[in-house]
Amino acid sequence: MQTLHTTNGGWDLVAEIACPDLPAFDDVLRRIRSIDGVVNSETSLLLSSVLR
């Protein structure tokens, strides 16, 4: 995991995750979703950066 942020609004936490490939990413998502208390998740892929 790269970073974990608390937030307001619809989500309690936002996690930035880096994986070497899609199978590894799928595994991370499966593990996160199996954590007791996690009732929902949403995935967004970052395509490019506009500011650095």
PQR file of N, CA, C, O and H, with PARSE charges and radii, in Angstrom:
ATOM      1  N   MET A   1       0.846  -1.159   0.000 -0.4000 1.5000
ATOM      2  CA  MET A   1       0.000   0.000   0.000 -0.0000 2.0000
ATOM      3  C   MET A   1       0.899   1.233   0.000  0.5500 1.7000
ATOM      4  O   MET A   1       1.894   1.288   0.723 -0.5500 1.4000
ATOM      5  N   GLN A   2       0.545   2.198  -0.803 -0.4000 1.5000
ATOM      6  CA  GLN A   2       1.307   3.433  -0.883 -0.0000 2.0000
ATOM      7  C   GLN A   2       0.927   4.399   0.244  0.5500 1.7000
ATOM      8  O   GLN A   2       1.777   4.810   1.033 -0.5500 1.4000
ATOM      9  H   GLN A   2      -0.263   2.153  -1.390  0.4000 1.0000
ATOM     10  N   THR A   3      -0.364   4.758   0.307 -0.4000 1.5000
ATOM     11  CA  THR A   3      -0.851   5.701   1.310 -0.0000 2.0000
ATOM     12  C   THR A   3      -2.258   5.340   1.732  0.5500 1.7000
ATOM     13  O   THR A   3      -2.992   4.680   0.996 -0.5500 1.4000
ATOM     14  H   THR A   3      -1.055   4.424  -0.335  0.4000 1.0000
ATOM     15  N   LEU A   4      -2.629   5.777   2.925 -0.4000 1.5000
ATOM     16  CA  LEU A   4      -3.978   5.570   3.436 -0.0000 2.0000
ATOM     17  C   LEU A   4      -4.438   6.884   4.048  0.5500 1.7000
ATOM     18  O   LEU A   4      -3.752   7.458   4.893 -0.5500 1.4000
ATOM     19  H   LEU A   4      -2.033   6.312   3.523  0.4000 1.0000
ATOM     20  N   HIS A   5      -5.604   7.358   3.616 -0.4000 1.5000
ATOM     21  CA  HIS A   5      -6.119   8.650   4.058 -0.0000 2.0000
ATOM     22  C   HIS A   5      -7.499   8.476   4.687  0.5500 1.7000
ATOM     23  O   HIS A   5      -8.320   7.699   4.199 -0.5500 1.4000
ATOM     24  H   HIS A   5      -6.162   6.891   2.929  0.4000 1.0000
ATOM     25  N   THR A   6      -7.744   9.211   5.779 -0.4000 1.5000
ATOM     26  CA  THR A   6      -9.116   9.359   6.263 -0.0000 2.0000
ATOM     27  C   THR A   6      -9.748  10.456   5.425  0.5500 1.7000
ATOM     28  O   THR A   6      -9.041  11.321   4.908 -0.5500 1.4000
ATOM     29  H   THR A   6      -7.076   9.842   6.175  0.4000 1.0000
ATOM     30  N   THR A   7     -11.061  10.437   5.282 -0.4000 1.5000
ATOM     31  CA  THR A   7     -11.734  11.398   4.425 -0.0000 2.0000
ATOM     32  C   THR A   7     -13.130  11.690   4.953  0.5500 1.7000
ATOM     33  O   THR A   7     -13.602  11.031   5.880 -0.5500 1.4000
ATOM     34  H   THR A   7     -11.636   9.734   5.702  0.4000 1.0000
ATOM     35  N   ASN A   8     -13.779  12.666   4.370 -0.4000 1.5000
ATOM     36  CA  ASN A   8     -15.185  12.928   4.677 -0.0000 2.0000
ATOM     37  C   ASN A   8     -16.009  12.513   3.472  0.5500 1.7000
ATOM     38  O   ASN A   8     -15.460  12.129   2.439 -0.5500 1.4000
ATOM     39  H   ASN A   8     -13.396  13.202   3.617  0.4000 1.0000
ATOM     40  N   GLY A   9     -17.307  12.588   3.601 -0.4000 1.5000
ATOM     41  CA  GLY A   9     -18.155  12.220   2.476 -0.0000 2.0000
ATOM     42  C   GLY A   9     -18.536  10.752   2.511  0.5500 1.7000
ATOM     43  O   GLY A   9     -18.747  10.172   3.576 -0.5500 1.4000
ATOM     44  H   GLY A   9     -17.753  12.900   4.440  0.4000 1.0000
ATOM     45  N   GLY A  10     -18.619  10.167   1.337 -0.4000 1.5000
ATOM     46  CA  GLY A  10     -19.133   8.809   1.204 -0.0000 2.0000
ATOM     47  C   GLY A  10     -18.210   7.703   1.680  0.5500 1.7000
ATOM     48  O   GLY A  10     -18.662   6.576   1.880 -0.5500 1.4000
ATOM     49  H   GLY A  10     -18.448  10.637   0.472  0.4000 1.0000
ATOM     50  N   TRP A  11     -16.920   7.993   1.870 -0.4000 1.5000
ATOM     51  CA  TRP A  11     -15.960   6.959   2.231 -0.0000 2.0000
ATOM     52  C   TRP A  11     -15.245   7.335   3.515  0.5500 1.7000
ATOM     53  O   TRP A  11     -14.992   8.512   3.771 -0.5500 1.4000
ATOM     54  H   TRP A  11     -16.553   8.909   1.708  0.4000 1.0000
ATOM     55  N   ASP A  12     -14.925   6.346   4.312 -0.4000 1.5000
ATOM     56  CA  ASP A  12     -14.171   6.559   5.545 -0.0000 2.0000
ATOM     57  C   ASP A  12     -12.675   6.633   5.287  0.5500 1.7000
ATOM     58  O   ASP A  12     -11.962   7.408   5.924 -0.5500 1.4000
ATOM     59  H   ASP A  12     -15.131   5.389   4.103  0.4000 1.0000
ATOM     60  N   LEU A  13     -12.205   5.815   4.339 -0.4000 1.5000
ATOM     61  CA  LEU A  13     -10.780   5.732   4.030 -0.0000 2.0000
ATOM     62  C   LEU A  13     -10.577   5.711   2.517  0.5500 1.7000
ATOM     63  O   LEU A  13     -11.412   5.206   1.766 -0.5500 1.4000
ATOM     64  H   LEU A  13     -12.785   5.185   3.821  0.4000 1.0000
ATOM     65  N   VAL A  14      -9.449   6.272   2.093 -0.4000 1.5000
ATOM     66  CA  VAL A  14      -9.018   6.168   0.704 -0.0000 2.0000
ATOM     67  C   VAL A  14      -7.612   5.588   0.732  0.5500 1.7000
ATOM     68  O   VAL A  14      -6.723   6.133   1.387 -0.5500 1.4000
ATOM     69  H   VAL A  14      -8.771   6.683   2.703  0.4000 1.0000
ATOM     70  N   ALA A  15      -7.411   4.494   0.028 -0.4000 1.5000
ATOM     71  CA  ALA A  15      -6.102   3.845  -0.028 -0.0000 2.0000
ATOM     72  C   ALA A  15      -5.534   3.991  -1.426  0.5500 1.7000
ATOM     73  O   ALA A  15      -6.228   3.754  -2.415 -0.5500 1.4000
ATOM     74  H   ALA A  15      -8.133   4.052  -0.504  0.4000 1.0000
ATOM     75  N   GLU A  16      -4.267   4.383  -1.506 -0.4000 1.5000
ATOM     76  CA  GLU A  16      -3.547   4.395  -2.778 -0.0000 2.0000
ATOM     77  C   GLU A  16      -2.673   3.148  -2.796  0.5500 1.7000
ATOM     78  O   GLU A  16      -1.814   2.961  -1.934 -0.5500 1.4000
ATOM     79  H   GLU A  16      -3.703   4.575  -0.702  0.4000 1.0000
ATOM     80  N   ILE A  17      -2.906   2.303  -3.787 -0.4000 1.5000
ATOM     81  CA  ILE A  17      -2.254   0.996  -3.860 -0.0000 2.0000
ATOM     82  C   ILE A  17      -1.453   0.913  -5.153  0.5500 1.7000
ATOM     83  O   ILE A  17      -1.934   1.307  -6.215 -0.5500 1.4000
ATOM     84  H   ILE A  17      -3.604   2.455  -4.487  0.4000 1.0000
ATOM     85  N   ALA A  18      -0.238   0.402  -5.061 -0.4000 1.5000
ATOM     86  CA  ALA A  18       0.578   0.150  -6.247 -0.0000 2.0000
ATOM     87  C   ALA A  18       0.834  -1.348  -6.344  0.5500 1.7000
ATOM     88  O   ALA A  18       1.240  -1.979  -5.368 -0.5500 1.4000
ATOM     89  H   ALA A  18       0.153   0.081  -4.198  0.4000 1.0000
ATOM     90  N   CYS A  19       0.595  -1.917  -7.529 -0.4000 1.5000
ATOM     91  CA  CYS A  19       0.793  -3.352  -7.746 -0.0000 2.0000
ATOM     92  C   CYS A  19       1.550  -3.552  -9.059  0.5500 1.7000
ATOM     93  O   CYS A  19       1.443  -2.734  -9.973 -0.5500 1.4000
ATOM     94  H   CYS A  19       0.265  -1.405  -8.322  0.4000 1.0000
ATOM     95  N   PRO A  20       2.306  -4.625  -9.148 -0.5600 1.5000
ATOM     96  CA  PRO A  20       3.088  -4.857 -10.370  0.2800 2.0000
ATOM     97  C   PRO A  20       2.244  -5.279 -11.571  0.5500 1.7000
ATOM     98  O   PRO A  20       2.662  -5.103 -12.715 -0.5500 1.4000
ATOM     99  N   ASP A  21       1.046  -5.842 -11.314 -0.4000 1.5000
ATOM    100  CA  ASP A  21       0.211  -6.302 -12.414 -0.0000 2.0000
ATOM    101  C   ASP A  21      -1.234  -6.473 -11.934  0.5500 1.7000
ATOM    102  O   ASP A  21      -1.511  -6.374 -10.739 -0.5500 1.4000
ATOM    103  H   ASP A  21       0.706  -5.985 -10.384  0.4000 1.0000
ATOM    104  N   LEU A  22      -2.136  -6.727 -12.858 -0.4000 1.5000
ATOM    105  CA  LEU A  22      -3.556  -6.849 -12.507 -0.0000 2.0000
ATOM    106  C   LEU A  22      -3.869  -8.046 -11.607  0.5500 1.7000
ATOM    107  O   LEU A  22      -4.710  -7.914 -10.718 -0.5500 1.4000
ATOM    108  H   LEU A  22      -1.911  -6.807 -13.829  0.4000 1.0000
ATOM    109  N   PRO A  23      -3.233  -9.208 -11.793 -0.5600 1.5000
ATOM    110  CA  PRO A  23      -3.509 -10.301 -10.857  0.2800 2.0000
ATOM    111  C   PRO A  23      -3.137  -9.937  -9.414  0.5500 1.7000
ATOM    112  O   PRO A  23      -3.852 -10.313  -8.485 -0.5500 1.4000
ATOM    113  N   ALA A  24      -2.047  -9.224  -9.217 -0.4000 1.5000
ATOM    114  CA  ALA A  24      -1.662  -8.798  -7.873 -0.0000 2.0000
ATOM    115  C   ALA A  24      -2.672  -7.796  -7.327  0.5500 1.7000
ATOM    116  O   ALA A  24      -3.026  -7.850  -6.149 -0.5500 1.4000
ATOM    117  H   ALA A  24      -1.466  -8.919  -9.972  0.4000 1.0000
ATOM    118  N   PHE A  25      -3.131  -6.890  -8.166 -0.4000 1.5000
ATOM    119  CA  PHE A  25      -4.140  -5.903  -7.762 -0.0000 2.0000
ATOM    120  C   PHE A  25      -5.435  -6.611  -7.368  0.5500 1.7000
ATOM    121  O   PHE A  25      -6.048  -6.263  -6.359 -0.5500 1.4000
ATOM    122  H   PHE A  25      -2.843  -6.845  -9.123  0.4000 1.0000
ATOM    123  N   ASP A  26      -5.849  -7.589  -8.147 -0.4000 1.5000
ATOM    124  CA  ASP A  26      -7.052  -8.369  -7.842 -0.0000 2.0000
ATOM    125  C   ASP A  26      -6.910  -9.056  -6.493  0.5500 1.7000
ATOM    126  O   ASP A  26      -7.870  -9.109  -5.724 -0.5500 1.4000
ATOM    127  H   ASP A  26      -5.351  -7.871  -8.967  0.4000 1.0000
ATOM    128  N   ASP A  27      -5.729  -9.584  -6.194 -0.4000 1.5000
ATOM    129  CA  ASP A  27      -5.478 -10.243  -4.917 -0.0000 2.0000
ATOM    130  C   ASP A  27      -5.585  -9.249  -3.760  0.5500 1.7000
ATOM    131  O   ASP A  27      -6.180  -9.558  -2.727 -0.5500 1.4000
ATOM    132  H   ASP A  27      -4.950  -9.542  -6.819  0.4000 1.0000
ATOM    133  N   VAL A  28      -5.012  -8.059  -3.932 -0.4000 1.5000
ATOM    134  CA  VAL A  28      -5.094  -7.036  -2.877 -0.0000 2.0000
ATOM    135  C   VAL A  28      -6.548  -6.653  -2.628  0.5500 1.7000
ATOM    136  O   VAL A  28      -6.971  -6.555  -1.476 -0.5500 1.4000
ATOM    137  H   VAL A  28      -4.529  -7.807  -4.771  0.4000 1.0000
ATOM    138  N   LEU A  29      -7.312  -6.437  -3.687 -0.4000 1.5000
ATOM    139  CA  LEU A  29      -8.726  -6.090  -3.519 -0.0000 2.0000
ATOM    140  C   LEU A  29      -9.486  -7.196  -2.787  0.5500 1.7000
ATOM    141  O   LEU A  29     -10.298  -6.921  -1.903 -0.5500 1.4000
ATOM    142  H   LEU A  29      -6.968  -6.517  -4.622  0.4000 1.0000
ATOM    143  N   ARG A  30      -9.217  -8.442  -3.161 -0.4000 1.5000
ATOM    144  CA  ARG A  30      -9.888  -9.566  -2.498 -0.0000 2.0000
ATOM    145  C   ARG A  30      -9.566  -9.568  -1.006  0.5500 1.7000
ATOM    146  O   ARG A  30     -10.451  -9.787  -0.178 -0.5500 1.4000
ATOM    147  H   ARG A  30      -8.558  -8.665  -3.879  0.4000 1.0000
ATOM    148  N   ARG A  31      -8.291  -9.322  -0.659 -0.4000 1.5000
ATOM    149  CA  ARG A  31      -7.892  -9.322   0.749 -0.0000 2.0000
ATOM    150  C   ARG A  31      -8.517  -8.155   1.510  0.5500 1.7000
ATOM    151  O   ARG A  31      -8.962  -8.324   2.645 -0.5500 1.4000
ATOM    152  H   ARG A  31      -7.572  -9.143  -1.332  0.4000 1.0000
ATOM    153  N   ILE A  32      -8.553  -6.975   0.894 -0.4000 1.5000
ATOM    154  CA  ILE A  32      -9.182  -5.822   1.558 -0.0000 2.0000
ATOM    155  C   ILE A  32     -10.665  -6.092   1.792  0.5500 1.7000
ATOM    156  O   ILE A  32     -11.183  -5.824   2.876 -0.5500 1.4000
ATOM    157  H   ILE A  32      -8.191  -6.838  -0.028  0.4000 1.0000
ATOM    158  N   ARG A  33     -11.343  -6.618   0.785 -0.4000 1.5000
ATOM    159  CA  ARG A  33     -12.793  -6.851   0.896 -0.0000 2.0000
ATOM    160  C   ARG A  33     -13.133  -7.951   1.892  0.5500 1.7000
ATOM    161  O   ARG A  33     -14.279  -8.053   2.330 -0.5500 1.4000
ATOM    162  H   ARG A  33     -10.923  -6.835  -0.095  0.4000 1.0000
ATOM    163  N   SER A  34     -12.157  -8.775   2.255 -0.4000 1.5000
ATOM    164  CA  SER A  34     -12.414  -9.845   3.227 -0.0000 2.0000
ATOM    165  C   SER A  34     -12.170  -9.394   4.671  0.5500 1.7000
ATOM    166  O   SER A  34     -12.409 -10.162   5.603 -0.5500 1.4000
ATOM    167  H   SER A  34     -11.226  -8.692   1.899  0.4000 1.0000
ATOM    168  N   ILE A  35     -11.699  -8.163   4.865 -0.4000 1.5000
ATOM    169  CA  ILE A  35     -11.461  -7.647   6.214 -0.0000 2.0000
ATOM    170  C   ILE A  35     -12.792  -7.434   6.923  0.5500 1.7000
ATOM    171  O   ILE A  35     -13.705  -6.822   6.369 -0.5500 1.4000
ATOM    172  H   ILE A  35     -11.505  -7.539   4.108  0.4000 1.0000
ATOM    173  N   ASP A  36     -12.900  -7.938   8.144 -0.4000 1.5000
ATOM    174  CA  ASP A  36     -14.117  -7.766   8.932 -0.0000 2.0000
ATOM    175  C   ASP A  36     -14.414  -6.282   9.101  0.5500 1.7000
ATOM    176  O   ASP A  36     -13.543  -5.522   9.522 -0.5500 1.4000
ATOM    177  H   ASP A  36     -12.158  -8.435   8.594  0.4000 1.0000
ATOM    178  N   GLY A  37     -15.614  -5.869   8.782 -0.4000 1.5000
ATOM    179  CA  GLY A  37     -16.010  -4.473   8.900 -0.0000 2.0000
ATOM    180  C   GLY A  37     -16.006  -3.726   7.575  0.5500 1.7000
ATOM    181  O   GLY A  37     -16.629  -2.670   7.464 -0.5500 1.4000
ATOM    182  H   GLY A  37     -16.322  -6.486   8.440  0.4000 1.0000
ATOM    183  N   VAL A  38     -15.319  -4.252   6.573 -0.4000 1.5000
ATOM    184  CA  VAL A  38     -15.359  -3.627   5.248 -0.0000 2.0000
ATOM    185  C   VAL A  38     -16.658  -4.072   4.582  0.5500 1.7000
ATOM    186  O   VAL A  38     -16.853  -5.255   4.302 -0.5500 1.4000
ATOM    187  H   VAL A  38     -14.813  -5.110   6.663  0.4000 1.0000
ATOM    188  N   VAL A  39     -17.541  -3.112   4.334 -0.4000 1.5000
ATOM    189  CA  VAL A  39     -18.849  -3.459   3.770 -0.0000 2.0000
ATOM    190  C   VAL A  39     -18.984  -3.046   2.308  0.5500 1.7000
ATOM    191  O   VAL A  39     -19.890  -3.507   1.613 -0.5500 1.4000
ATOM    192  H   VAL A  39     -17.383  -2.151   4.561  0.4000 1.0000
ATOM    193  N   ASN A  40     -18.082  -2.175   1.839 -0.4000 1.5000
ATOM    194  CA  ASN A  40     -18.170  -1.734   0.457 -0.0000 2.0000
ATOM    195  C   ASN A  40     -16.811  -1.202   0.022  0.5500 1.7000
ATOM    196  O   ASN A  40     -16.020  -0.759   0.854 -0.5500 1.4000
ATOM    197  H   ASN A  40     -17.346  -1.801   2.404  0.4000 1.0000
ATOM    198  N   SER A  41     -16.542  -1.245  -1.261 -0.4000 1.5000
ATOM    199  CA  SER A  41     -15.325  -0.648  -1.805 -0.0000 2.0000
ATOM    200  C   SER A  41     -15.621  -0.131  -3.203  0.5500 1.7000
ATOM    201  O   SER A  41     -16.578  -0.550  -3.853 -0.5500 1.4000
ATOM    202  H   SER A  41     -17.185  -1.605  -1.937  0.4000 1.0000
ATOM    203  N   GLU A  42     -14.780   0.782  -3.645 -0.4000 1.5000
ATOM    204  CA  GLU A  42     -14.887   1.315  -5.001 -0.0000 2.0000
ATOM    205  C   GLU A  42     -13.474   1.473  -5.535  0.5500 1.7000
ATOM    206  O   GLU A  42     -12.587   1.930  -4.813 -0.5500 1.4000
ATOM    207  H   GLU A  42     -14.002   1.122  -3.117  0.4000 1.0000
ATOM    208  N   THR A  43     -13.254   1.106  -6.774 -0.4000 1.5000
ATOM    209  CA  THR A  43     -11.929   1.150  -7.374 -0.0000 2.0000
ATOM    210  C   THR A  43     -11.885   2.214  -8.467  0.5500 1.7000
ATOM    211  O   THR A  43     -12.776   2.301  -9.312 -0.5500 1.4000
ATOM    212  H   THR A  43     -13.974   0.735  -7.361  0.4000 1.0000
ATOM    213  N   SER A  44     -10.836   3.013  -8.431 -0.4000 1.5000
ATOM    214  CA  SER A  44     -10.551   3.974  -9.503 -0.0000 2.0000
ATOM    215  C   SER A  44      -9.093   3.815  -9.890  0.5500 1.7000
ATOM    216  O   SER A  44      -8.212   3.822  -9.031 -0.5500 1.4000
ATOM    217  H   SER A  44     -10.112   2.943  -7.745  0.4000 1.0000
ATOM    218  N   LEU A  45      -8.841   3.675 -11.167 -0.4000 1.5000
ATOM    219  CA  LEU A  45      -7.475   3.561 -11.650 -0.0000 2.0000
ATOM    220  C   LEU A  45      -6.977   4.951 -12.041  0.5500 1.7000
ATOM    221  O   LEU A  45      -7.662   5.682 -12.757 -0.5500 1.4000
ATOM    222  H   LEU A  45      -9.556   3.669 -11.866  0.4000 1.0000
ATOM    223  N   LEU A  46      -5.779   5.314 -11.567 -0.4000 1.5000
ATOM    224  CA  LEU A  46      -5.174   6.592 -11.924 -0.0000 2.0000
ATOM    225  C   LEU A  46      -4.470   6.434 -13.263  0.5500 1.7000
ATOM    226  O   LEU A  46      -3.549   5.627 -13.397 -0.5500 1.4000
ATOM    227  H   LEU A  46      -5.222   4.720 -10.986  0.4000 1.0000
ATOM    228  N   LEU A  47      -4.900   7.196 -14.240 -0.4000 1.5000
ATOM    229  CA  LEU A  47      -4.372   7.040 -15.595 -0.0000 2.0000
ATOM    230  C   LEU A  47      -3.147   7.919 -15.858  0.5500 1.7000
ATOM    231  O   LEU A  47      -2.179   7.455 -16.461 -0.5500 1.4000
ATOM    232  H   LEU A  47      -5.647   7.851 -14.132  0.4000 1.0000
ATOM    233  N   SER A  48      -3.172   9.167 -15.420 -0.4000 1.5000
ATOM    234  CA  SER A  48      -2.022  10.049 -15.593 -0.0000 2.0000
ATOM    235  C   SER A  48      -2.090  11.167 -14.579  0.5500 1.7000
ATOM    236  O   SER A  48      -3.148  11.427 -14.007 -0.5500 1.4000
ATOM    237  H   SER A  48      -3.959   9.544 -14.930  0.4000 1.0000
ATOM    238  N   SER A  49      -0.968  11.832 -14.352 -0.4000 1.5000
ATOM    239  CA  SER A  49      -0.889  12.965 -13.428 -0.0000 2.0000
ATOM    240  C   SER A  49      -0.910  14.254 -14.233  0.5500 1.7000
ATOM    241  O   SER A  49      -0.282  14.343 -15.288 -0.5500 1.4000
ATOM    242  H   SER A  49      -0.108  11.620 -14.817  0.4000 1.0000
ATOM    243  N   VAL A  50      -1.632  15.252 -13.738 -0.4000 1.5000
ATOM    244  CA  VAL A  50      -1.702  16.533 -14.436 -0.0000 2.0000
ATOM    245  C   VAL A  50      -0.869  17.601 -13.728  0.5500 1.7000
ATOM    246  O   VAL A  50      -0.512  18.606 -14.342 -0.5500 1.4000
ATOM    247  H   VAL A  50      -2.142  15.180 -12.881  0.4000 1.0000
ATOM    248  N   LEU A  51      -0.556  17.400 -12.457 -0.4000 1.5000
ATOM    249  CA  LEU A  51       0.291  18.299 -11.690 -0.0000 2.0000
ATOM    250  C   LEU A  51       1.263  17.486 -10.860  0.5500 1.7000
ATOM    251  O   LEU A  51       0.920  16.403 -10.385 -0.5500 1.4000
ATOM    252  H   LEU A  51      -0.846  16.583 -11.958  0.4000 1.0000
ATOM    253  N   ARG A  52       2.443  17.983 -10.684 -0.4000 1.5000
ATOM    254  CA  ARG A  52       3.430  17.324  -9.820 -0.0000 2.0000
ATOM    255  C   ARG A  52       4.013  18.309  -8.888  0.5500 1.7000
ATOM    256  O   ARG A  52       4.867  17.958  -8.074 -0.5500 1.4000
ATOM    257  H   ARG A  52       2.722  18.862 -11.070  0.4000 1.0000
TER
END
